[in-house]
Amino acid sequence: MKIIGVSAGVVGHDSNIDRMVKAIMEKSSDDHEFIKLNDLDYSACKGCSWLCAKPQICTLEDDLQPYVQKVRDADAVVLGSPIHFRTVSPTMLSFISRLWGFRHVDYVLKDKPFALALSGINADRGTPEEDFRRALSVFKVDVLDVIKYSSRIPPCYRCGRHQECEIGGAYSLWGDKARSLVIRPELFNRWEDNEETVNRVDAIVEKLKQSENTR
Ligand SMILES: Cc1cc2nc3c(=O)[nH]c(=O)nc-3n(C[C@H](O)[C@H](O)[C@H](O)COP(=O)(O)O)c2cc1C
């Protein structure tokens, strides 16, 4: 089973969402490829539907083009996104928008299994799971599940100015204690240490393997 995994994880880091996408792929199949969107230079869909309608694939020429093709060719797809503004990140939504050519006349991705993962400071705010499902529903893909992990890792842990800031996530997590907070490796929670998330990952892996048997 050929699996393509796409992550909108934090630039320059092996973030929770990167590792979760990789783990789901690696546990499900030996044939997999990982794509980190923040390493690519690409745009969202520009609405030029007269260009993608006939070939039924996006024809914009940028770093994403080969991977759009790979989504079509894959047997299953894993998508991972950090939560931004209580929903799926703009980076991931831009990627999904580039699949638009796959819903002209035919549903090119119809019934293709998709496993989805989200990570945020507090993943319980907003409706990121529903939003992720809704964005993909227009392609009639088979969303096996959406995993959500609250990492409690605000961008402030890497910005260097959290002790002087009352706006960012460090202050909302720690209150006044943020003023003396020293950033330590232990603050970077890992989904691999969270039993519930590990179980959700194992369950989605089983669903991916079953989807191969039923095809
Ligand atoms: C622009 C921006 C907006 C964010 N908005 C949210 C949010 O609404 N909810 C949330 O839980 N986390 C939010 N975050 C935090 C990120 O989701 C979090 O830092 C990221 O998931 C940490 O990466 P990791 O858990 O994959 O290692 C935001 C981060 C950025 C940069």
The ligand as a Tripos MOL2 file, in Angstrom:
@<TRIPOS>MOLECULE
LIG
   31    33     1     0     0
SMALL
NO_CHARGES

@<TRIPOS>ATOM
      1 C1         -0.6010   31.6640   13.9470 C.3       1 LIG1
      2 C2         -0.8150   30.6440   15.0300 C.ar      1 LIG1
      3 C3         -2.0890   30.4560   15.5350 C.ar      1 LIG1
      4 C4         -2.3210   29.4620   16.5130 C.ar      1 LIG1
      5 N1         -3.5920   29.2830   16.9650 N.ar      1 LIG1
      6 C5         -3.8370   28.2430   17.8160 C.ar      1 LIG1
      7 C6         -5.1670   27.9420   18.2220 C.ar      1 LIG1
      8 O1         -6.1240   28.6180   17.8530 O.2       1 LIG1
      9 N2         -5.3670   26.8840   19.0480 N.ar      1 LIG1
     10 C7         -4.3280   26.0990   19.4860 C.ar      1 LIG1
     11 O2         -4.5890   25.1230   20.2030 O.2       1 LIG1
     12 N3         -3.0450   26.3550   19.1410 N.ar      1 LIG1
     13 C8         -2.7750   27.4120   18.3180 C.ar      1 LIG1
     14 N4         -1.4940   27.6930   17.9290 N.ar      1 LIG1
     15 C9         -0.3910   26.8740   18.4680 C.3       1 LIG1
     16 C10         0.0700   25.7710   17.5730 C.3       1 LIG1
     17 O3         -0.9760   24.9040   17.1950 O.3       1 LIG1
     18 C11         1.1390   24.9830   18.3070 C.3       1 LIG1
     19 O4          2.1720   25.8570   18.6690 O.3       1 LIG1
     20 C12         1.6940   23.8710   17.4860 C.3       1 LIG1
     21 O5          0.7180   22.8710   17.3240 O.3       1 LIG1
     22 C13         2.8870   23.2590   18.1950 C.3       1 LIG1
     23 O6          3.4390   22.2720   17.3770 O.3       1 LIG1
     24 P1          3.4470   20.7050   17.7280 P.3       1 LIG1
     25 O7          2.4450   20.4370   18.8060 O.co2     1 LIG1
     26 O8          3.0910   20.0370   16.4380 O.co2     1 LIG1
     27 O9          4.8600   20.3850   18.1290 O.co2     1 LIG1
     28 C14        -1.2370   28.6920   16.9970 C.ar      1 LIG1
     29 C15         0.0680   28.8990   16.4760 C.ar      1 LIG1
     30 C16         0.2650   29.8700   15.5090 C.ar      1 LIG1
     31 C17         1.6730   30.0670   14.9770 C.3       1 LIG1
@<TRIPOS>BOND
     1     1     2 1
     2     2     3 ar
     3     2    30 ar
     4     3     4 ar
     5     4     5 ar
     6     4    28 ar
     7     5     6 ar
     8     6     7 ar
     9     6    13 1
    10     7     8 2
    11     7     9 ar
    12     9    10 ar
    13    10    11 2
    14    10    12 ar
    15    12    13 ar
    16    13    14 ar
    17    14    15 1
    18    14    28 ar
    19    15    16 1
    20    16    17 1
    21    16    18 1
    22    18    19 1
    23    18    20 1
    24    20    21 1
    25    20    22 1
    26    22    23 1
    27    23    24 1
    28    24    25 2
    29    24    26 1
    30    24    27 1
    31    28    29 ar
    32    29    30 ar
    33    30    31 1
@<TRIPOS>SUBSTRUCTURE
     1 LIG1         1 GROUP 0 **** ****
